């Protein structure tokens, strides 16, 4: 399978801030790759380089076989892009917005109009298509913006934080649209700071922190980096917490952690699979019952992408301060 997107050693600086710090990336044709990271990690800068909006300070990249610097003009007719904020003219109707994009792509009058109607129907905007966009909801504007990125039916699509600001229902609807596009063979590079979004949509995930790719793989492969399941047990009585930690050593596959502020004891497990986790949980509760430790709550947890980010970077994704992109 050929690569639709190739980036090698991309560097981009904004003053003293290195937004991209030697990023390498390959995205095979017809797949979805998510760039996962907090605000300021370099995700938007990466998209801007790949969509020819800014020029890298070093490194090279190709999209659909075109160099993003040397062939920038030719490349633009082969890509579509939707940014963090809907780039629509609120004084035009939805139809007029899409028709205008078609005319800019030199599709001709008839094809531009036909394509606008096709996309309004595809994105469930046909009933609102002849109304000014200023009356659209945030979700409707986001769908219209994505429709605009598809007017020329590009083989490669870039979506930068596509569901930012959307309610859960609108997010799920947009995910379904993305599923349809990918099923038709579109290559998609998606940036997001939402762990569930990356897991739901992406074949491959590149975790970015401070301008570097620090890990790459499927959601399951990344989760394997933080181990198997873990048991979380609430022991509210401080007198019982040390006893519980001592009794659970034989169940744990690594260091047992006690959060004294909440009384939560976390026990890492070595086994994989629901049955092995359940057996370990039953064993742990049995040991605590024998020594009279009172438990307030208990849970069997699987690793999440949040755990991956915390393990790889030492901080939580949402707690990173936003930097210039």
Backbone as numpy.savetxt, mean C-alpha at the origin, in Angstrom:
# Nx Ny Nz CAx CAy CAz Cx Cy Cz
8.46 -13.53 -18.06 7.62 -12.33 -18.06 8.50 -11.08 -18.06
8.22 -10.18 -19.00 9.02 -8.96 -19.10 8.65 -7.99 -17.97
9.58 -7.07 -17.71 9.34 -6.06 -16.68 8.76 -4.80 -17.32
7.64 -4.34 -16.80 7.03 -3.11 -17.30 7.71 -1.88 -16.70
8.23 -2.02 -15.48 8.90 -0.91 -14.79 10.24 -1.41 -14.27
11.30 -0.66 -14.57 12.63 -0.99 -14.06 13.27 0.29 -13.52
13.70 0.25 -12.29 14.41 1.38 -11.68 15.72 0.87 -11.11
16.79 1.60 -11.36 18.12 1.18 -10.91 18.84 2.36 -10.27
19.06 2.26 -8.96 19.87 3.24 -8.25 19.33 4.66 -8.27
18.00 4.82 -8.20 17.42 6.16 -8.28 17.73 6.97 -7.02
18.21 8.18 -7.25 18.49 9.12 -6.16 17.83 10.44 -6.48
17.15 11.01 -5.47 16.57 12.35 -5.63 16.70 13.09 -4.32
17.25 14.30 -4.40 17.46 15.12 -3.21 16.59 16.37 -3.26
16.14 16.79 -2.09 15.49 18.09 -1.92 16.27 18.81 -0.83
17.24 19.62 -1.22 18.10 20.26 -0.24 18.91 19.20 0.49
18.79 19.18 1.80 19.53 18.21 2.60 18.79 16.88 2.74
17.56 16.82 2.23 16.75 15.60 2.36 16.95 14.73 1.13
17.34 13.48 1.35 17.48 12.54 0.26 16.19 11.73 0.19
15.27 12.16 -0.68 13.96 11.52 -0.77 14.05 10.11 -1.34
14.95 9.92 -2.31 15.25 8.59 -2.83 16.73 8.34 -2.64
17.05 7.18 -2.11 18.44 6.91 -1.72 18.94 5.62 -2.36
18.97 5.62 -3.70 19.49 4.46 -4.42 18.49 3.34 -4.58
17.24 3.65 -4.91 16.18 2.64 -5.01 16.30 1.82 -6.29
16.18 0.51 -6.13 16.08 -0.43 -7.24 14.68 -1.06 -7.19
14.06 -1.21 -8.35 12.71 -1.78 -8.37 12.41 -2.36 -9.74
11.77 -3.53 -9.76 11.29 -4.14 -11.00 9.85 -4.58 -10.81
9.00 -4.25 -11.77 7.59 -4.62 -11.72 7.25 -5.39 -13.00
6.96 -6.69 -12.90 6.61 -7.48 -14.09 5.30 -7.02 -14.72
5.17 -7.22 -16.01 3.95 -6.85 -16.72 2.74 -7.59 -16.14
1.61 -6.89 -16.06 0.37 -7.50 -15.63 0.28 -7.82 -14.15
1.12 -7.19 -13.34 1.10 -7.44 -11.89 0.89 -6.14 -11.13
0.64 -6.28 -9.83 0.48 -5.13 -8.95 1.61 -5.13 -7.92
2.35 -4.05 -7.87 3.37 -3.87 -6.84 2.99 -2.67 -5.98
3.03 -2.86 -4.68 2.71 -1.77 -3.74 3.98 -1.24 -3.11
4.13 0.07 -3.12 5.19 0.72 -2.35 4.56 1.10 -1.01
5.00 0.44 0.03 4.39 0.59 1.35 5.33 1.38 2.26
4.81 2.43 2.87 5.63 3.20 3.78 4.88 4.42 4.26
5.42 5.11 5.25 4.75 6.29 5.82 4.93 7.51 4.94
4.23 8.58 5.28 4.48 9.86 4.62 5.94 10.23 4.81
6.55 10.70 3.73 7.96 11.08 3.80 8.93 9.97 3.48
8.42 8.76 3.20 9.32 7.64 2.94 9.94 7.71 1.56
9.32 8.45 0.63 9.84 8.55 -0.74 8.91 7.96 -1.78
7.73 7.51 -1.37 6.82 6.86 -2.31 6.36 7.80 -3.43
5.92 8.99 -3.05 5.42 9.92 -4.05 6.54 10.41 -4.96
7.72 10.61 -4.40 8.86 11.00 -5.22 9.16 9.93 -6.25
9.08 8.68 -5.86 9.32 7.57 -6.78 8.33 7.63 -7.94
7.06 7.83 -7.63 6.04 7.89 -8.67 6.29 9.09 -9.59
6.67 10.21 -9.02 6.91 11.40 -9.84 8.07 11.20 -10.80
9.09 10.48 -10.38 10.21 10.18 -11.28 9.73 9.26 -12.40
9.01 8.21 -12.04 8.59 7.22 -13.03 7.54 7.75 -14.00
6.83 8.79 -13.62 5.83 9.39 -14.51 6.35 10.66 -15.18
7.64 10.88 -15.14 8.37 11.95 -15.84 8.09 13.35 -15.27
7.49 13.45 -14.10 7.19 14.76 -13.53 8.43 15.43 -12.94
9.37 14.63 -12.47 10.64 15.17 -11.98 11.77 14.30 -12.50
12.95 14.87 -12.55 14.13 14.16 -13.06 14.99 13.71 -11.88
15.42 12.45 -11.86 16.26 11.98 -10.75 17.63 12.63 -10.81
18.28 12.71 -9.66 19.64 13.24 -9.61 20.66 12.20 -10.04
20.30 10.93 -9.89 21.19 9.84 -10.31 20.35 8.58 -10.52
20.94 7.61 -11.21 20.24 6.38 -11.51 19.45 6.49 -12.80
18.79 5.40 -13.15 17.99 5.40 -14.37 16.74 4.57 -14.17
15.76 4.79 -15.04 14.51 4.03 -14.95 13.86 3.96 -16.33
13.18 2.85 -16.59 12.40 2.70 -17.80 10.99 2.25 -17.42
10.03 2.71 -18.19 8.63 2.31 -18.02 8.10 1.96 -19.41
7.53 0.77 -19.54 7.02 0.29 -20.83 8.09 0.38 -21.92
9.34 0.20 -21.51 10.45 0.22 -22.46 11.02 1.59 -22.77
10.45 2.65 -22.21 10.91 4.01 -22.47 11.71 4.54 -21.28
12.82 5.20 -21.57 13.59 5.83 -20.52 12.83 7.04 -20.00
12.72 7.17 -18.67 11.87 8.22 -18.09 12.44 9.62 -18.30
13.72 9.72 -18.65 14.32 11.03 -18.92 14.49 11.24 -20.42
15.19 10.34 -21.08 15.48 10.51 -22.50 14.23 10.39 -23.38
13.29 9.53 -22.97 12.08 9.29 -23.77 10.82 9.78 -23.08
10.96 10.81 -22.25 9.84 11.25 -21.42 8.59 11.58 -22.23
8.74 12.29 -23.31 7.57 12.70 -24.10 6.84 11.51 -24.69
7.59 10.57 -25.23 6.96 9.38 -25.82 6.32 8.51 -24.76
6.93 8.45 -23.58 6.42 7.61 -22.51 5.04 8.05 -22.04
4.78 9.34 -22.01 3.55 9.85 -21.40 2.28 9.31 -22.03
2.35 8.91 -23.29 1.16 8.36 -23.94 0.95 6.88 -23.61
1.87 6.29 -22.84 1.78 4.87 -22.49 1.49 4.64 -21.01
1.28 5.72 -20.27 1.04 5.57 -18.84 -0.19 6.38 -18.42
-0.75 5.99 -17.28 -1.80 6.76 -16.64 -1.42 6.95 -15.19
-1.87 8.04 -14.59 -1.50 8.32 -13.21 -2.64 9.01 -12.49
-2.80 8.64 -11.23 -3.78 9.28 -10.35 -3.07 9.60 -9.05
-3.11 10.88 -8.65 -2.37 11.33 -7.48 -3.17 11.24 -6.20
-2.59 11.78 -5.14 -3.23 11.73 -3.83 -4.51 12.56 -3.79
-4.57 13.58 -4.64 -5.74 14.45 -4.66 -6.31 14.46 -6.07
-7.62 14.33 -6.17 -8.27 14.22 -7.47 -7.98 15.45 -8.33
-7.36 15.24 -9.49 -7.00 16.33 -10.39 -8.10 16.53 -11.42
-9.22 17.08 -10.97 -10.37 17.30 -11.86 -10.78 18.75 -11.79
-11.41 19.20 -12.85 -11.92 20.57 -12.89 -13.34 20.56 -12.37
-13.56 21.15 -11.21 -14.86 21.05 -10.56 -15.94 21.88 -11.26
-15.55 22.77 -12.17 -16.54 23.58 -12.88 -17.02 22.90 -14.17
-16.35 21.83 -14.57 -16.78 21.04 -15.71 -17.59 19.85 -15.21
-18.36 19.26 -16.07 -19.08 18.04 -15.71 -18.10 16.87 -15.73
-18.52 15.73 -15.19 -17.68 14.54 -15.24 -17.37 14.17 -16.68
-18.38 14.22 -17.54 -18.20 13.91 -18.95 -17.19 14.86 -19.59
-17.33 16.15 -19.31 -16.43 17.14 -19.93 -15.00 16.95 -19.46
-14.81 16.56 -18.20 -13.46 16.29 -17.71 -12.81 15.16 -18.50
-13.54 14.07 -18.67 -12.97 12.91 -19.36 -12.79 13.19 -20.85
-13.74 13.90 -21.45 -13.60 14.25 -22.86 -12.37 15.11 -23.08
-12.13 16.05 -22.18 -10.97 16.92 -22.28 -9.68 16.11 -22.24
-9.62 15.13 -21.35 -8.42 14.29 -21.27 -8.21 13.55 -22.59
-9.28 13.03 -23.15 -9.17 12.35 -24.43 -8.66 13.25 -25.53
-9.13 14.49 -25.55 -8.67 15.44 -26.57 -7.18 15.75 -26.37
-6.76 15.84 -25.10 -5.34 16.09 -24.83 -4.46 14.94 -25.29
-5.03 13.72 -25.26 -4.30 12.55 -25.75 -4.45 12.38 -27.26
-5.10 13.35 -27.92 -5.28 13.33 -29.38 -6.07 12.11 -29.85
-7.09 11.75 -29.07 -7.93 10.62 -29.48 -8.95 11.01 -30.53
-9.15 12.29 -30.74 -10.17 12.75 -31.67 -11.48 13.00 -30.94
-12.35 13.78 -31.56 -13.59 14.19 -30.90 -14.48 13.00 -30.60
-14.78 12.19 -31.61 -15.71 11.08 -31.40 -15.19 10.07 -30.40
-13.93 9.66 -30.55 -13.36 8.67 -29.65 -13.28 9.21 -28.23
-12.97 10.48 -28.07 -12.90 11.08 -26.74 -14.26 11.04 -26.06
-15.30 11.36 -26.81 -16.65 11.34 -26.24 -17.10 9.93 -25.92
-16.83 9.01 -26.85 -17.22 7.61 -26.61 -16.50 7.05 -25.40
-15.22 7.36 -25.31 -14.43 6.85 -24.19 -14.91 7.44 -22.87
-15.28 8.70 -22.87 -15.79 9.34 -21.66 -17.05 8.63 -21.17
-17.97 8.31 -22.07 -19.20 7.62 -21.68 -18.90 6.20 -21.18
-17.96 5.53 -21.83 -17.58 4.17 -21.41 -17.07 4.19 -19.97
-16.22 5.15 -19.67 -15.61 5.20 -18.34 -16.59 5.65 -17.27
-17.47 6.56 -17.62 -18.49 6.97 -16.65 -19.34 5.78 -16.24
-19.66 4.92 -17.21 -20.44 3.73 -16.89 -19.61 2.74 -16.07
-18.36 2.55 -16.45 -17.49 1.60 -15.75 -17.30 1.98 -14.29
-17.22 3.27 -14.01 -16.97 3.73 -12.65 -18.25 4.14 -11.93
-19.38 3.71 -12.47 -20.67 3.96 -11.85 -20.92 5.45 -11.64
-20.56 6.23 -12.66 -20.74 7.68 -12.61 -21.65 8.17 -13.74
-22.27 7.26 -14.47 -23.04 7.67 -15.64 -24.20 8.59 -15.28
-24.85 8.34 -14.14 -25.98 9.20 -13.76 -25.53 10.59 -13.35
-24.29 10.70 -12.89 -23.77 12.01 -12.46 -22.89 12.65 -13.53
-22.74 11.98 -14.67 -21.78 12.42 -15.67 -22.02 13.80 -16.24
-23.27 14.24 -16.26 -23.58 15.55 -16.85 -23.79 16.63 -15.79
-23.36 16.33 -14.56 -23.43 17.31 -13.49 -22.04 17.89 -13.22
-21.95 19.17 -12.80 -20.64 19.74 -12.46 -19.97 18.94 -11.34
-18.68 18.78 -11.43 -17.94 17.97 -10.47 -17.95 18.59 -9.08
-18.18 19.89 -8.98 -18.17 20.53 -7.67 -19.26 19.97 -6.75
-20.24 19.28 -7.32 -21.27 18.65 -6.51 -21.00 17.20 -6.19
-19.84 16.67 -6.62 -19.50 15.27 -6.39 -18.98 15.07 -4.96
-19.18 13.88 -4.44 -18.58 13.51 -3.16 -17.09 13.22 -3.38
-16.36 13.06 -2.26 -14.94 12.74 -2.38 -14.70 11.44 -3.11
-15.52 10.43 -2.82 -15.37 9.14 -3.49 -15.64 9.24 -4.98
-16.63 10.04 -5.36 -16.95 10.21 -6.78 -15.82 10.93 -7.50
-15.23 11.93 -6.84 -14.11 12.65 -7.46 -12.91 11.72 -7.65
-12.68 10.87 -6.65 -11.56 9.93 -6.76 -11.79 8.97 -7.92
-13.00 8.47 -8.08 -13.29 7.55 -9.19 -13.15 8.26 -10.53
-13.59 9.51 -10.59 -13.45 10.27 -11.83 -11.99 10.50 -12.17
-11.18 10.79 -11.15 -9.75 10.99 -11.37 -9.10 9.72 -11.90
-9.47 8.58 -11.33 -8.93 7.31 -11.81 -9.41 7.04 -13.23
-10.66 7.37 -13.53 -11.17 7.20 -14.89 -10.36 8.03 -15.87
-10.00 9.24 -15.45 -9.18 10.09 -16.31 -7.83 9.49 -16.63
-7.28 8.74 -15.67 -5.99 8.08 -15.89 -6.09 6.94 -16.89
-7.33 6.51 -17.17 -7.53 5.35 -18.04 -8.06 5.71 -19.41
-8.25 6.99 -19.67 -8.86 7.40 -20.93 -8.11 6.83 -22.14
-6.80 6.89 -22.10 -6.00 6.41 -23.24 -5.67 4.92 -23.15
-6.31 4.22 -22.21 -6.10 2.77 -22.01 -4.61 2.43 -21.89
-3.91 3.05 -20.95 -2.47 2.84 -20.83 -2.14 1.45 -20.31
-1.03 0.88 -20.76 -0.63 -0.44 -20.26 -0.06 -0.41 -18.85
0.40 0.79 -18.42 1.00 0.93 -17.08 0.28 2.05 -16.34
-0.11 1.76 -15.11 -0.87 2.72 -14.32 -0.18 2.96 -12.98
-0.12 4.23 -12.58 0.47 4.62 -11.29 -0.62 5.24 -10.42
-0.82 4.69 -9.25 -1.80 5.22 -8.31 -1.09 5.61 -7.02
-1.08 6.89 -6.72 -0.39 7.40 -5.55 -1.41 7.66 -4.45
-1.39 6.83 -3.41 -2.32 6.94 -2.28 -3.77 7.06 -2.79
-4.26 6.10 -3.56 -5.55 6.27 -4.24 -6.76 6.34 -3.33
-6.67 5.83 -2.11 -7.86 5.82 -1.25 -7.74 6.76 -0.05
-6.74 7.63 -0.07 -6.59 8.59 1.02 -7.85 9.46 1.14
-8.41 9.52 2.33 -9.58 10.36 2.57 -10.91 9.72 2.24
-10.90 8.50 1.72 -12.16 7.84 1.37 -12.71 7.06 2.56
-14.03 6.94 2.62 -14.65 6.14 3.67 -14.49 4.66 3.30
-14.71 3.75 4.26 -14.49 2.31 4.00 -15.25 1.78 2.79
-16.48 2.21 2.60 -17.26 1.73 1.46 -16.65 2.18 0.14
-16.23 3.45 0.08 -15.62 3.96 -1.15 -14.28 3.28 -1.41
-13.54 2.98 -0.35 -12.26 2.28 -0.53 -12.49 0.91 -1.16
-13.46 0.17 -0.63 -13.72 -1.17 -1.17 -14.17 -1.10 -2.63
-14.97 -0.10 -2.97 -15.43 0.06 -4.34 -14.26 0.33 -5.27
-13.33 1.15 -4.82 -12.17 1.46 -5.65 -11.27 0.24 -5.80
-11.16 -0.57 -4.75 -10.38 -1.81 -4.84 -10.96 -2.72 -5.92
-12.28 -2.78 -6.01 -12.91 -3.63 -7.02 -12.60 -3.14 -8.43
-12.56 -1.83 -8.60 -12.20 -1.27 -9.89 -10.76 -1.66 -10.25
-9.87 -1.56 -9.27 -8.46 -1.92 -9.50 -8.35 -3.40 -9.87
-9.09 -4.25 -9.19 -9.10 -5.68 -9.52 -9.46 -5.90 -10.99
-10.46 -5.18 -11.47 -10.91 -5.32 -12.85 -9.82 -4.90 -13.82
-9.15 -3.81 -13.53 -8.09 -3.33 -14.40 -6.96 -4.34 -14.52
-6.56 -4.88 -13.39 -5.44 -5.82 -13.39 -5.84 -7.11 -14.11
-7.09 -7.52 -13.96 -7.55 -8.72 -14.65 -7.48 -8.55 -16.16
-7.53 -7.33 -16.63 -7.45 -7.05 -18.07 -6.01 -6.90 -18.55
-5.03 -7.03 -17.63 -3.63 -7.01 -18.03 -2.88 -5.74 -17.74
-3.52 -4.78 -17.07 -2.82 -3.54 -16.72 -1.74 -3.81 -15.67
-0.59 -3.18 -15.82 0.46 -3.22 -14.81 0.24 -2.03 -13.87
0.30 -2.29 -12.58 -0.02 -1.25 -11.62 1.07 -1.10 -10.57
1.51 0.14 -10.38 2.36 0.48 -9.24 1.54 1.36 -8.32
1.36 0.89 -7.11 0.48 1.51 -6.13 1.29 1.97 -4.93
1.09 3.20 -4.49 1.72 3.63 -3.24 0.63 3.72 -2.17
0.98 3.34 -0.97 0.00 3.38 0.11 0.70 3.36 1.45
0.03 3.91 2.46 0.51 3.77 3.84 -0.45 2.89 4.62
-1.43 2.30 3.91 -2.40 1.42 4.55 -1.97 -0.04 4.37
-1.69 -0.70 5.48 -1.22 -2.07 5.43 -2.26 -3.00 4.79
-3.53 -2.81 5.15 -4.57 -3.69 4.61 -4.73 -3.52 3.11
-4.51 -2.31 2.63 -4.62 -2.05 1.19 -3.52 -2.77 0.42
-2.30 -2.70 0.93 -1.19 -3.39 0.27 -1.43 -4.89 0.24
-1.90 -5.42 1.36 -2.13 -6.86 1.43 -3.27 -7.29 0.52
-4.29 -6.46 0.42 -5.48 -6.80 -0.38 -5.19 -6.74 -1.88
-4.39 -5.79 -2.34 -4.27 -5.54 -3.77 -3.00 -6.07 -4.42
-1.90 -6.15 -3.67 -0.60 -6.32 -4.31 -0.15 -7.77 -4.43
0.45 -8.08 -5.58 1.15 -9.35 -5.75 2.49 -9.30 -5.03
3.08 -8.11 -5.01 4.41 -7.92 -4.45 4.41 -6.59 -3.69
5.12 -6.55 -2.58 5.17 -5.35 -1.75 6.62 -4.95 -1.53
6.92 -3.69 -1.78 8.25 -3.14 -1.47 8.08 -2.18 -0.30
8.72 -2.49 0.82 8.63 -1.63 2.00 9.71 -0.56 1.89
9.28 0.70 1.94 10.20 1.82 1.79 10.28 2.61 3.09
11.50 2.94 3.47 11.70 3.77 4.65 12.89 4.68 4.39
12.66 5.97 4.54 13.71 6.99 4.37 14.44 6.85 3.02
13.64 6.66 1.96 14.19 6.67 0.62 14.84 5.39 0.16
14.71 4.31 0.94 15.31 3.04 0.57 14.29 1.91 0.62
14.45 0.93 -0.26 13.66 -0.30 -0.17 14.34 -1.18 0.87
13.66 -1.43 1.98 14.28 -2.19 3.07 13.81 -3.64 3.11
12.77 -3.97 2.35 12.32 -5.36 2.26 11.39 -5.48 1.07
11.30 -6.70 0.54 10.43 -6.93 -0.61 9.93 -8.35 -0.59
8.68 -8.54 -1.02 8.10 -9.88 -1.11 6.58 -9.81 -1.06
5.96 -10.96 -1.09 4.51 -11.01 -0.91 4.19 -10.70 0.55
2.92 -10.47 0.83 2.52 -10.19 2.21 2.93 -11.33 3.14
2.71 -12.57 2.70 3.06 -13.72 3.53 4.56 -13.83 3.74
5.33 -13.55 2.69 6.79 -13.62 2.81 7.31 -12.56 3.78
6.73 -11.37 3.73 7.16 -10.33 4.64 6.78 -10.65 6.08
5.59 -11.19 6.26 5.16 -11.56 7.61 6.06 -12.63 8.22
6.60 -13.50 7.37 7.47 -14.57 7.88 8.73 -14.01 8.51
9.07 -12.75 8.18 10.27 -12.13 8.75 10.12 -11.82 10.24
8.87 -11.77 10.71 8.67 -11.48 12.13 8.22 -12.71 12.90
8.38 -13.87 12.28 8.09 -15.11 12.98 6.68 -15.60 12.75
6.30 -16.58 13.56 4.99 -17.20 13.42 3.97 -16.45 14.28
3.01 -17.18 14.78 1.96 -16.57 15.60 2.50 -16.21 16.99
1.69 -15.47 17.73 2.05 -15.13 19.10 0.80 -15.15 19.97
1.01 -15.42 21.23 -0.07 -15.39 22.20 0.02 -14.09 22.98
-1.13 -13.44 23.17 -1.17 -12.25 24.01 -2.12 -12.54 25.17
-1.60 -12.43 26.38 -2.37 -12.76 27.59 -2.39 -11.56 28.51
-3.58 -11.17 28.95 -3.71 -10.07 29.88 -3.67 -10.58 31.32
-2.69 -10.10 32.08 -2.55 -10.47 33.50 -2.55 -9.16 34.29
-3.71 -8.72 34.79 -3.81 -7.40 35.43 -3.09 -7.27 36.77
-2.94 -8.35 37.51 -2.32 -8.28 38.83 -0.80 -8.29 38.70
-0.12 -7.19 39.06 1.34 -7.13 38.93 2.04 -8.26 39.68
1.45 -8.76 40.76 2.07 -9.85 41.51 2.11 -11.14 40.71
1.20 -11.28 39.75 1.14 -12.50 38.95 1.92 -12.42 37.65
2.29 -11.23 37.25 2.93 -11.07 35.95 4.28 -11.77 35.86
5.12 -11.60 36.89 6.43 -12.26 36.87 6.27 -13.77 36.90
5.33 -14.26 37.68 5.07 -15.71 37.75 4.65 -16.22 36.38
3.74 -15.48 35.72 3.25 -15.90 34.41 4.39 -15.96 33.39
5.23 -14.95 33.39 6.35 -14.93 32.44 7.26 -16.15 32.65
7.50 -16.48 33.91 8.36 -17.62 34.20 7.72 -18.93 33.75
6.42 -19.08 33.97 5.74 -20.33 33.61 5.61 -20.51 32.10
5.62 -19.40 31.35 5.39 -19.48 29.91 6.67 -19.67 29.09
7.81 -19.71 29.77 9.08 -19.86 29.05 9.10 -21.13 28.20
8.55 -22.22 28.72 8.59 -23.48 28.00 7.70 -23.47 26.75
6.75 -22.53 26.68 5.86 -22.43 25.52 6.45 -21.50 24.45
7.24 -20.55 24.89 7.73 -19.49 24.00 8.85 -19.96 23.08
8.87 -19.38 21.88 9.93 -19.66 20.91 10.96 -18.54 20.88
10.79 -17.57 21.73 11.71 -16.44 21.78 11.48 -15.65 23.05
11.88 -14.40 23.03 11.78 -13.56 24.22 10.33 -13.21 24.54
9.94 -13.44 25.78 8.61 -13.06 26.25 8.65 -11.58 26.63
7.63 -10.83 26.20 7.60 -9.40 26.48 6.42 -9.07 27.38
6.66 -8.22 28.35 5.62 -7.78 29.26 5.44 -6.27 29.13
4.22 -5.86 28.80 3.88 -4.45 28.78 3.24 -4.12 30.12
4.03 -3.53 31.00 3.55 -3.29 32.35 2.42 -2.27 32.40
2.34 -1.40 31.41 1.27 -0.39 31.41 -0.09 -1.01 31.16
-0.13 -2.11 30.42 -1.40 -2.77 30.11 -1.54 -4.14 30.76
-0.41 -4.66 31.28 -0.44 -6.00 31.85 -0.51 -7.10 30.81
-0.13 -6.77 29.56 -0.18 -7.74 28.47 1.15 -8.46 28.32
1.09 -9.78 28.30 2.28 -10.61 28.09 2.21 -11.19 26.69
3.27 -10.98 25.91 3.32 -11.49 24.54 4.30 -12.65 24.47
3.81 -13.78 23.96 4.61 -15.01 23.89 4.76 -15.42 22.43
5.96 -15.30 21.84 6.15 -15.73 20.45 6.13 -17.24 20.32
5.56 -17.73 19.23 5.47 -19.16 18.98 6.32 -19.55 17.79
6.75 -20.79 17.76 7.56 -21.26 16.65 6.74 -21.97 15.60
5.60 -22.53 15.98 4.78 -23.29 15.05 4.03 -22.42 14.07
3.61 -23.00 12.98 2.82 -22.31 11.96 1.54 -23.10 11.75
0.42 -22.41 11.74 -0.84 -23.08 11.52 -1.76 -22.94 12.71
-3.07 -22.92 12.40 -4.05 -22.67 13.45 -4.02 -23.74 14.54
-3.84 -25.02 14.16 -3.90 -26.09 15.16 -2.73 -26.00 16.13
-1.53 -25.69 15.62 -0.35 -25.60 16.49 -0.47 -24.40 17.43
-1.00 -23.28 16.91 -1.19 -22.12 17.75 -2.21 -22.38 18.84
-3.28 -23.07 18.47 -4.33 -23.38 19.45 -3.79 -24.31 20.54
-2.96 -25.28 20.16 -2.37 -26.20 21.13 -1.47 -25.45 22.10
-0.67 -24.52 21.57 0.22 -23.73 22.42 -0.58 -22.85 23.37
-1.67 -22.29 22.88 -2.52 -21.45 23.71 -3.14 -22.25 24.86
-3.62 -23.44 24.53 -4.21 -24.30 25.57 -3.17 -24.68 26.61
-1.94 -24.97 26.16 -0.87 -25.32 27.08 -0.53 -24.15 27.99
-0.46 -22.96 27.42 -0.12 -21.78 28.20 -1.18 -21.50 29.27
-2.43 -21.57 28.90 -3.50 -21.31 29.87 -3.52 -22.38 30.97
-3.21 -23.61 30.58 -3.15 -24.68 31.57 -2.07 -24.44 32.60
-0.90 -24.00 32.17 0.20 -23.73 33.09 -0.15 -22.60 34.05
-0.81 -21.56 33.53 -1.16 -20.43 34.39 -2.24 -20.81 35.39
-3.15 -21.68 34.98 -4.21 -22.12 35.89 -3.64 -22.92 37.07
-2.63 -23.72 36.78 -2.02 -24.56 37.82 -1.41 -23.71 38.93
-0.79 -22.59 38.56 -0.12 -21.74 39.56 -1.02 -20.61 40.05
-2.27 -20.59 39.61 -3.23 -19.63 40.13 -3.14 -18.23 39.57
-2.57 -18.08 38.38 -2.48 -16.76 37.74 -3.83 -16.42 37.12
-4.37 -15.26 37.46 -5.66 -14.83 36.92 -5.45 -14.07 35.61
-6.19 -14.51 34.60 -6.07 -13.94 33.25 -7.33 -13.14 32.92
-7.14 -11.91 32.42 -8.29 -11.07 32.07 -8.73 -11.25 30.63
-7.79 -11.52 29.73 -8.13 -11.77 28.33 -6.98 -12.50 27.67
-7.27 -13.11 26.53 -6.26 -13.89 25.83 -6.56 -13.86 24.33
-5.52 -13.86 23.51 -5.72 -13.84 22.06 -4.56 -14.54 21.38
-4.86 -15.15 20.25 -3.86 -15.77 19.39 -3.72 -14.88 18.17
-2.57 -14.26 18.01 -2.37 -13.27 16.95 -1.46 -13.79 15.85
-1.82 -13.45 14.61 -0.94 -13.71 13.47 -0.15 -12.44 13.17
1.03 -12.55 12.59 1.80 -11.36 12.25 1.03 -10.50 11.24
1.18 -9.20 11.33 0.57 -8.27 10.39 1.67 -7.49 9.67
1.29 -6.77 8.62 2.26 -5.93 7.94 2.73 -4.78 8.84
1.87 -4.38 9.79 2.32 -3.39 10.78 3.48 -3.96 11.59
3.39 -5.23 11.96 4.47 -5.88 12.70 5.74 -5.90 11.86
5.57 -6.16 10.55 6.73 -6.20 9.65 7.44 -4.84 9.65
6.64 -3.78 9.49 7.25 -2.46 9.42 7.96 -2.11 10.72
7.32 -2.41 11.84 7.92 -2.12 13.13 9.21 -2.91 13.32
9.20 -4.18 12.92 10.39 -5.02 13.07 11.54 -4.53 12.19
11.21 -4.13 10.95 12.24 -3.75 10.00 12.83 -2.37 10.27
11.99 -1.46 10.78 12.43 -0.07 10.92 12.64 0.38 12.35
12.03 -0.33 13.29 12.13 0.08 14.68 11.13 1.15 15.07
10.23 1.50 14.14 9.18 2.47 14.47 7.93 2.09 13.70
6.78 2.60 14.17 5.53 2.32 13.50 5.36 3.26 12.32
4.73 2.75 11.26 4.61 3.53 10.03 3.95 4.88 10.24
2.85 4.91 11.00 2.10 6.14 11.12 2.76 7.15 12.03
3.84 6.77 12.72 4.48 7.70 13.66 5.70 8.39 13.06
5.96 8.14 11.79 7.09 8.82 11.15 6.65 10.22 10.72
7.44 11.22 11.05 7.08 12.57 10.67 7.18 12.74 9.17
6.24 13.51 8.64 6.22 13.73 7.19 7.39 14.61 6.79
8.09 14.17 5.74 9.22 14.94 5.21 8.90 15.41 3.81
9.74 16.23 3.28 9.52 16.71 1.91 9.62 15.55 0.95
8.67 15.52 0.02 8.72 14.51 -1.04 8.91 15.23 -2.36
